[in-house]
Amino acid sequence: MNYAHFMTAALEQAEAAYHAGEFPVGCILVHKDRILASGRRTGTTVEGVNEVDHAEMVALRRMVLAGRDVAPAEIVLFSTLEPCLMCYGAVILSGIRTIVYAFEDVMGGGTGCDLTQLSPLYRNADMSIIPHVRRADSVQLLKAFFANPKNVYWKDSLLARYTLKQ
């Protein structure tokens, strides 16, 4: 599977989020070289901030609503930012076992969680994590977002400071 190729599609979702004034994170779900669903981050503007509509959650919801009947373990999730703990948990519960991401989330990334310390449902998930695919492109989008004074989502956060130093 060409990880860089599919990360391009996730980056297109992140760019769409950015142009809509949202936090620029995109996600796609791929099965056997076919995109099943996509999502981008919403709920990060001043008009309505929420912590539920992450790109991964949107893509997972779209896949379910589309009635995709494929083996979850054969799906690869591509995200432009390392999934947070909520999204990582949802991916595991969905049966997806491979995550490819572009940029590490030093503030809220969940993929470094020690699953062996959790209950069997999570502990027994054999996850494959592939980091830093098209990292520079994701960093560029996030830098542009954090550098814009109109964007207040996670302004002055650890993630913002880390990203702007890249």
Secondary structure as GFF3:
##gff-version 3
##sequence-region A 1 166
A	DSSP	alpha_helix	3	19	.	.	.	ID=ss1
A	DSSP	beta_strand	26	31	.	.	.	ID=ss2
A	DSSP	beta_strand	34	40	.	.	.	ID=ss3
A	DSSP	alpha_helix	55	65	.	.	.	ID=ss4
A	DSSP	three_ten_helix	72	74	.	.	.	ID=ss5
A	DSSP	beta_strand	75	81	.	.	.	ID=ss6
A	DSSP	alpha_helix	85	94	.	.	.	ID=ss7
A	DSSP	beta_strand	98	103	.	.	.	ID=ss8
A	DSSP	three_ten_helix	115	117	.	.	.	ID=ss9
A	DSSP	alpha_helix	120	123	.	.	.	ID=ss10
A	DSSP	beta_strand	128	130	.	.	.	ID=ss11
A	DSSP	alpha_helix	135	147	.	.	.	ID=ss12
A	DSSP	alpha_helix	158	164	.	.	.	ID=ss13
###
